[in-house]
Amino acid sequence: MKSYSTENFRAYESERAAFKGLQHHDGMVQCLGTYTFEERHNSNLERSYNLLLEHGDYDLDGFFKDDRRSPPALTLEIIDFWRSILTVARALRKVHNLEFRNEDGYHRLLHGYEMNPAPNIVSS
């Protein structure tokens, strides 16, 4: 789950739109849903905007640092490994130039970036 405060609503909206545009793309974490949560603290009403994200076992950094995981040695393991890496690379390319039709029917082009490539993107 990824949460945004009211001050970061625009960032939430941008990321929600990006996830909508990335639906059904291989190698990309999927957004399973969104919700808003309101909570009263004293006399203040605080609201959070939340994205429910698909879970992966590792991010890329954790995947490569896992000492329990042996590097691919057999030909088929090596091929599968590089196919998986290329799937992630294609997904990251889409993040940078994402074109999709939004809810009101208009075509949108988002230019994005990923500060931490592939959080929760790699599964075992």
C-alpha positions as CSV (number, residue, x, y, z in Angstrom):
1,M,0.0,0.0,0.0
2,K,1.2,3.5,-0.8
3,S,-0.4,6.4,1.1
4,Y,-0.6,10.2,0.4
5,S,-1.6,13.0,2.7
6,T,-3.9,15.8,1.6
7,E,-0.9,18.0,0.8
8,N,0.3,15.4,-1.7
9,F,-3.1,14.8,-3.4
10,R,-1.7,15.9,-6.8
11,A,1.1,13.3,-6.6
12,Y,-1.5,10.7,-5.7
13,E,-3.7,11.7,-8.7
14,S,-0.6,11.5,-11.0
15,E,0.4,8.1,-9.8
16,R,-3.1,6.8,-9.9
17,A,-3.4,7.9,-13.5
18,A,0.0,6.3,-14.3
19,F,-1.1,3.0,-12.8
20,K,-4.3,3.1,-14.7
21,G,-2.3,3.6,-17.9
22,L,0.0,0.7,-17.0
23,Q,-2.8,-1.8,-16.3
24,H,-2.1,-5.3,-17.8
25,H,1.5,-4.5,-18.7
26,D,3.9,-7.4,-17.9
27,G,6.7,-6.7,-15.5
28,M,4.9,-3.9,-13.7
29,V,3.3,-3.9,-10.3
30,Q,-0.4,-3.5,-10.7
31,C,-2.7,-1.2,-8.7
32,L,-5.4,-3.4,-7.3
33,G,-7.6,-0.5,-6.1
34,T,-7.7,2.8,-4.3
35,Y,-9.5,4.2,-1.2
36,T,-9.7,7.3,0.9
37,F,-9.4,7.2,4.7
38,E,-10.6,10.0,7.0
39,E,-9.7,10.2,10.7
40,R,-10.4,13.0,13.2
41,H,-7.5,14.1,15.4
42,N,-8.9,16.6,18.0
43,S,-10.8,19.1,15.9
44,N,-8.8,18.3,12.7
45,L,-10.1,16.0,10.0
46,E,-7.1,14.2,8.3
47,R,-7.6,12.4,5.0
48,S,-5.2,10.0,3.3
49,Y,-5.4,8.8,-0.3
50,N,-4.2,5.2,-0.8
51,L,-3.1,2.9,-3.6
52,L,-3.4,-0.8,-3.0
53,L,-0.5,-2.3,-4.9
54,E,0.3,-5.9,-6.0
55,H,3.0,-7.4,-3.8
56,G,6.3,-8.8,-5.0
57,D,8.8,-10.8,-3.0
58,Y,11.8,-8.6,-3.9
59,D,12.8,-5.3,-5.4
60,L,15.7,-5.6,-7.8
61,D,18.3,-4.6,-5.2
62,G,17.0,-7.3,-2.8
63,F,16.8,-9.8,-5.5
64,F,20.5,-9.5,-6.4
65,K,21.6,-9.3,-2.7
66,D,19.8,-12.5,-1.6
67,D,22.5,-14.9,-0.7
68,R,20.1,-17.8,-0.7
69,R,19.5,-17.4,-4.4
70,S,22.0,-19.1,-6.6
71,P,23.0,-17.3,-9.9
72,P,21.6,-19.0,-13.0
73,A,23.9,-21.7,-14.2
74,L,22.0,-23.9,-16.7
75,T,21.2,-22.6,-20.1
76,L,17.5,-22.5,-19.5
77,E,18.0,-20.7,-16.2
78,I,20.2,-18.1,-17.9
79,I,17.6,-17.5,-20.7
80,D,14.8,-17.2,-18.2
81,F,16.8,-14.8,-16.1
82,W,17.5,-12.5,-19.0
83,R,13.9,-12.7,-20.2
84,S,12.7,-11.6,-16.8
85,I,15.2,-8.7,-16.7
86,L,14.1,-7.6,-20.2
87,T,10.4,-7.7,-19.1
88,V,11.3,-5.3,-16.3
89,A,13.3,-3.1,-18.7
90,R,10.3,-2.9,-21.1
91,A,8.0,-1.9,-18.2
92,L,10.4,0.9,-17.1
93,R,10.5,2.2,-20.7
94,K,6.7,2.4,-20.6
95,V,6.8,4.4,-17.4
96,H,8.9,7.1,-19.2
97,N,6.5,7.5,-22.2
98,L,3.0,6.4,-21.1
99,E,0.1,7.0,-23.5
100,F,-3.4,6.0,-22.6
101,R,-7.1,7.0,-22.7
102,N,-8.3,8.3,-19.4
103,E,-11.8,8.0,-17.8
104,D,-13.2,10.9,-19.7
105,G,-12.1,9.5,-23.1
106,Y,-9.3,11.9,-23.7
107,H,-5.9,10.6,-24.8
108,R,-3.1,11.4,-22.3
109,L,0.6,11.2,-22.5
110,L,2.5,11.0,-19.2
111,H,6.3,11.5,-19.0
112,G,7.5,9.9,-15.8
113,Y,10.5,8.7,-13.9
114,E,11.1,6.1,-11.3
115,M,13.4,7.1,-8.4
116,N,13.7,3.5,-7.1
117,P,13.6,1.2,-10.1
118,A,11.2,-1.7,-9.5
119,P,10.0,-1.5,-5.9
120,N,8.0,-4.7,-5.4
121,I,8.3,-5.5,-9.0
122,V,10.2,-8.8,-8.9
123,S,8.6,-12.0,-7.6
124,S,10.3,-15.3,-7.0
